[in-house]
Amino acid sequence: MQMSTNNPSGSSLEGLWVLLVSEEGETQIPVMAKAGDDQTYLLGFKNAFKARKFLQGTAVEDAEPRMVVEANKGEMLTLALAQGAAGVLVDYDPETHDYGTATELY
């Protein structure tokens, strides 16, 4: 999978919307996907509309879209790395299994 690193914000996550699911009480984990290269990727979306559209097309329940900003970027990065994320798939479409770009996780 070809990874892009071109992001003017200085972070692959900043400005994207991620989906968080509550697990065992108040612990939240990010929604991830396995790709054809057997790597796990964090799903990120360019806007809230695309994040909600993804949720409508999947069986993911009780997910909360959250925008990644500088104040929560470290927490989101930590959560993604703890789940084994190798990168970020941006604007993943569950119907076509296509995505806009794949970026490194930083």
C-alpha positions as CSV (number, residue, x, y, z in Angstrom):
1,M,0.0,0.0,0.0
2,Q,1.4,3.4,-1.0
3,M,1.5,5.8,1.9
4,S,1.2,9.6,1.4
5,T,2.9,11.9,3.8
6,N,1.8,15.2,2.3
7,N,-0.3,17.0,5.0
8,P,0.2,20.7,5.6
9,S,-1.0,20.5,9.3
10,G,2.1,18.5,10.2
11,S,0.1,15.5,11.3
12,S,-1.7,12.8,9.5
13,L,-4.5,12.9,12.0
14,E,-5.1,16.6,12.6
15,G,-8.2,17.9,10.9
16,L,-9.6,14.4,10.3
17,W,-12.7,12.9,11.9
18,V,-12.2,9.5,13.7
19,L,-14.9,7.2,15.1
20,L,-14.6,6.2,18.7
21,V,-16.6,3.2,20.2
22,S,-17.1,2.8,23.9
23,E,-15.8,-0.5,25.3
24,E,-16.1,-1.8,28.8
25,G,-17.3,1.3,30.6
26,E,-15.8,4.5,29.6
27,T,-12.8,3.2,27.6
28,Q,-13.0,4.3,24.0
29,I,-11.3,2.7,21.1
30,P,-11.0,3.9,17.5
31,V,-12.7,2.2,14.6
32,M,-10.0,0.3,12.6
33,A,-9.9,-1.8,9.4
34,K,-7.8,-4.6,8.1
35,A,-6.4,-3.9,4.6
36,G,-5.3,-6.3,1.9
37,D,-1.7,-6.1,3.2
38,D,-2.8,-7.6,6.5
39,Q,-2.1,-4.4,8.3
40,T,-4.5,-2.6,10.6
41,Y,-5.4,1.0,9.8
42,L,-7.2,3.8,11.6
43,L,-10.2,5.1,9.7
44,G,-10.2,8.8,9.3
45,F,-12.7,11.0,7.4
46,K,-12.3,14.5,5.9
47,N,-15.6,15.7,7.4
48,A,-18.3,14.7,9.8
49,F,-20.7,13.9,6.9
50,K,-18.4,11.3,5.5
51,A,-17.9,9.8,9.0
52,R,-21.6,9.5,9.6
53,K,-22.2,8.1,6.1
54,F,-19.7,5.4,6.9
55,L,-21.6,4.5,10.1
56,Q,-24.9,4.2,8.1
57,G,-23.3,1.7,5.8
58,T,-21.8,-0.6,8.5
59,A,-22.8,-2.5,11.6
60,V,-20.7,-0.3,13.9
61,E,-22.9,0.7,16.8
62,D,-22.6,3.5,19.3
63,A,-19.7,5.1,17.5
64,E,-19.0,8.8,18.2
65,P,-17.4,10.9,15.4
66,R,-14.7,13.2,16.9
67,M,-12.5,15.7,15.1
68,V,-8.8,15.4,15.7
69,V,-7.4,18.8,16.8
70,E,-4.1,19.7,18.3
71,A,-5.5,19.3,21.9
72,N,-6.6,15.7,21.4
73,K,-4.1,14.6,18.7
74,G,-1.8,12.9,21.2
75,E,-4.6,10.9,22.8
76,M,-5.9,9.8,19.4
77,L,-2.4,8.8,18.3
78,T,-1.9,6.8,21.5
79,L,-5.3,5.0,21.1
80,A,-4.6,4.1,17.4
81,L,-1.1,2.8,18.2
82,A,-2.4,0.7,21.1
83,Q,-4.8,-1.0,18.6
84,G,-1.9,-1.7,16.3
85,A,-2.5,0.9,13.6
86,A,0.0,1.0,10.8
87,G,-1.5,4.1,9.2
88,V,-4.6,6.0,8.4
89,L,-7.1,5.2,5.6
90,V,-8.9,8.4,4.7
91,D,-12.5,8.3,3.6
92,Y,-13.0,4.6,3.5
93,D,-16.1,3.5,1.7
94,P,-17.6,0.2,3.1
95,E,-19.6,-0.5,-0.1
96,T,-16.7,-0.3,-2.6
97,H,-13.9,-1.0,-0.1
98,D,-12.1,2.0,-1.6
99,Y,-10.5,4.9,0.2
100,G,-9.2,8.4,-0.8
101,T,-5.7,8.1,0.5
102,A,-3.5,6.1,2.9
103,T,-1.2,8.0,5.2
104,E,1.4,7.2,7.8
105,L,0.3,7.6,11.4
106,Y,2.0,10.6,13.0
